[in-house]
């Protein structure tokens, strides 16, 4: 049984937390985030800690979720979140042009990917991208959107993949050549 919701969230120096009705605003050196509060969940600030509490046992899952979202917001405005992507394939590359990232991924045309507000993308080399931002969900969604431009191919091992992601290589159609003769 999880007891995540009962754990207090410590607030580092330089971070301001303001509970405003149905949402909690968290502001820090990396930006400002707002976390909505579901019905039946209360958040109160004591000294340098934030505590989430629930009114009844029906909100157990929302209790833990709200606490986790608040902890991610505090971590995001202090340190931020980072995801790394690798581009694998001959001629596959990316380059930063203004507020867009231009990908060459083996299609007949280059793909322009606009960088959303609150996200920074840096292209280290031409085949390694680093996506950073304060909002964990937004960083993960942008990373997933970039990966979806050319998902990794299990046969040729080409495409956009997360750094450290391992693919199982599939053999292909080896049996078709033997039966054709």
Backbone torsions as a table, in degrees:
resi	resn	phi	psi	omega
1	UNK	NA	129.4	-177.2
2	UNK	-82.6	141.3	176.1
3	UNK	-124.9	36.6	-177.8
4	UNK	-62.7	-41.3	-175.3
5	UNK	-61.7	-26.1	-177.1
6	UNK	-83.7	-16.2	-177.8
7	UNK	-70.2	131.6	177.5
8	UNK	-74.8	151.7	177.9
9	UNK	-103.9	117.4	179.0
10	UNK	-80.4	138.6	-177.8
11	UNK	-101.7	117.1	178.1
12	UNK	-71.0	164.4	178.8
13	UNK	-67.6	143.5	-178.1
14	UNK	92.1	-1.0	179.9
15	UNK	-111.9	131.8	178.1
16	UNK	-112.4	130.6	177.8
17	UNK	-117.4	127.1	-179.6
18	UNK	-127.4	117.6	178.2
19	UNK	-88.4	117.7	-176.3
20	UNK	-128.1	88.2	175.2
21	UNK	63.3	-107.6	-175.5
22	UNK	-96.5	14.6	177.4
23	UNK	-151.0	161.5	177.3
24	UNK	-122.1	126.0	178.4
25	UNK	-100.0	129.5	-179.8
26	UNK	-120.7	124.8	-178.0
27	UNK	-127.4	135.0	-178.5
28	UNK	-151.5	-169.6	-176.9
29	UNK	-65.3	-27.1	-178.3
30	UNK	-92.2	-4.2	179.2
31	UNK	146.6	-166.9	-178.3
32	UNK	-129.4	132.1	179.1
33	UNK	-127.9	152.5	178.3
34	UNK	-125.4	130.2	-179.3
35	UNK	-114.0	120.4	178.1
36	UNK	-73.5	145.5	178.3
37	UNK	-103.7	127.1	176.1
38	UNK	-72.1	162.1	179.5
39	UNK	-64.5	135.9	178.1
40	UNK	93.0	-2.9	178.5
41	UNK	-111.9	128.9	178.5
42	UNK	-114.2	144.7	177.7
43	UNK	-126.5	130.9	177.4
44	UNK	-133.4	148.7	-177.3
45	UNK	-108.4	127.0	176.8
46	UNK	-127.5	120.1	-179.4
47	UNK	52.6	-116.6	-179.1
48	UNK	-108.3	32.1	179.5
49	UNK	-137.0	151.7	174.7
50	UNK	-118.2	131.1	-179.7
51	UNK	-118.8	136.2	175.0
52	UNK	-106.8	138.4	178.3
53	UNK	-137.3	157.8	-179.0
54	UNK	-118.3	154.2	-179.1
55	UNK	-82.0	-36.1	-179.1
56	UNK	-142.3	171.7	-179.4
57	UNK	-71.2	-12.5	179.7
58	UNK	-69.0	-22.2	-176.0
59	UNK	-100.8	27.1	-176.9
60	UNK	-60.8	-45.6	-178.0
61	UNK	-67.3	-41.4	179.3
62	UNK	-66.6	-30.2	178.7
63	UNK	-62.0	-51.6	179.1
64	UNK	-66.0	-38.1	179.0
65	UNK	-63.1	-46.3	-178.4
66	UNK	-63.0	-42.0	178.7
67	UNK	-63.4	-40.7	179.3
68	UNK	-66.3	-40.1	178.3
69	UNK	-64.9	-40.0	177.4
70	UNK	-65.6	-41.8	178.4
71	UNK	-63.5	-39.1	177.4
72	UNK	-66.4	-36.7	178.8
73	UNK	-66.4	-42.9	178.9
74	UNK	-64.8	-42.9	178.2
75	UNK	-65.4	-37.8	-178.1
76	UNK	-66.6	-41.0	-178.5
77	UNK	-78.9	-13.9	176.7
78	UNK	-96.8	-52.3	-175.9
79	UNK	-109.3	-30.6	-176.8
80	UNK	85.1	172.0	179.2
81	UNK	-121.0	150.5	-176.1
82	UNK	-139.3	134.4	172.5
83	UNK	-128.1	143.7	-179.1
84	UNK	-119.7	142.0	179.8
85	UNK	-126.5	146.6	174.1
86	UNK	-117.7	141.6	176.4
87	UNK	-108.3	120.1	-175.5
88	UNK	-118.4	126.9	177.8
89	UNK	148.4	148.8	-179.3
90	UNK	-69.3	122.0	179.5
91	UNK	83.1	-2.0	177.8
92	UNK	-82.1	128.2	-179.5
93	UNK	-160.5	169.7	177.8
94	UNK	-137.7	150.1	174.3
95	UNK	-146.4	148.2	-177.4
96	UNK	-92.1	123.8	177.6
97	UNK	-128.5	98.9	-179.1
98	UNK	67.0	-122.6	179.2
99	UNK	-99.7	17.4	178.9
100	UNK	-123.9	152.1	170.0
101	UNK	-110.4	126.0	-178.3
102	UNK	-103.1	121.1	-178.1
103	UNK	-106.2	138.0	167.9
104	UNK	-112.5	105.3	-172.3
105	UNK	-123.2	30.1	175.8
106	UNK	89.0	-0.6	175.6
107	UNK	-84.4	173.2	-178.5
108	UNK	-74.9	-6.4	-176.6
109	UNK	-141.4	153.1	173.9
110	UNK	-75.3	152.0	-179.4
111	UNK	-107.9	123.6	176.4
112	UNK	-95.9	123.9	-180.0
113	UNK	-113.4	112.8	179.4
114	UNK	-73.3	136.2	179.7
115	UNK	-82.4	120.1	-178.5
116	UNK	-67.6	161.3	177.3
117	UNK	-64.3	134.7	179.1
118	UNK	90.5	0.0	-179.6
119	UNK	-120.4	138.6	173.5
120	UNK	-117.5	133.2	176.9
121	UNK	-121.2	125.9	175.4
122	UNK	-116.7	139.3	179.7
123	UNK	-105.8	100.5	175.3
124	UNK	-90.9	123.0	-168.3
125	UNK	62.6	-162.6	177.1
126	UNK	-105.0	-6.6	-174.9
127	UNK	-120.3	12.3	-178.9
128	UNK	-134.5	121.4	179.1
129	UNK	-113.8	145.3	175.1
130	UNK	-123.9	117.8	179.6
131	UNK	-104.0	121.2	-179.8
132	UNK	-128.3	154.6	177.9
133	UNK	178.7	173.6	-177.9
134	UNK	-87.3	-30.4	-176.7
135	UNK	-93.0	116.3	-176.0
136	UNK	-61.8	-41.7	-178.7
137	UNK	-66.4	-40.3	-179.3
138	UNK	-68.9	-39.7	177.1
139	UNK	-61.8	-44.5	178.7
140	UNK	-65.2	-38.4	-179.8
141	UNK	-69.1	-41.3	178.1
142	UNK	-64.2	-40.4	177.1
143	UNK	-61.8	-43.0	178.6
144	UNK	-65.6	-38.1	178.6
145	UNK	-65.7	-39.8	178.0
146	UNK	-66.8	-42.6	179.8
147	UNK	-63.2	-32.9	-178.9
148	UNK	-71.9	-14.8	177.5
149	UNK	-62.9	-37.3	174.9
150	UNK	-152.2	85.9	-178.5
151	UNK	-61.7	152.9	-179.0
152	UNK	-62.0	135.7	-178.4
153	UNK	-92.4	124.8	-178.3
154	UNK	-72.1	-15.5	-178.3
155	UNK	-88.2	-48.1	-177.5
156	UNK	-103.8	-4.8	178.0
157	UNK	64.4	25.3	179.8
158	UNK	-102.3	157.2	176.2
159	UNK	131.2	-171.5	179.2
160	UNK	-98.7	124.7	-179.4
161	UNK	-135.5	160.0	175.3
162	UNK	-69.9	147.2	178.1
163	UNK	-63.7	126.4	-179.0
164	UNK	92.2	-4.6	179.6
165	UNK	-74.6	131.2	179.0
166	UNK	-108.4	135.4	179.3
167	UNK	-110.1	145.3	171.6
168	UNK	-83.2	124.1	179.9
169	UNK	-80.5	127.7	177.6
170	UNK	-92.5	152.5	-172.7
171	UNK	-76.7	-37.0	-177.0
172	UNK	98.4	-157.4	-174.8
173	UNK	-99.2	69.6	179.8
174	UNK	-75.2	-29.2	-177.1
175	UNK	-75.6	-20.8	-176.8
176	UNK	-71.3	-32.5	-178.6
177	UNK	-70.4	-37.3	-178.0
178	UNK	-70.4	-34.2	-178.6
179	UNK	-81.1	-13.3	-176.0
180	UNK	-81.6	-21.1	-174.5
181	UNK	-77.8	NA	NA
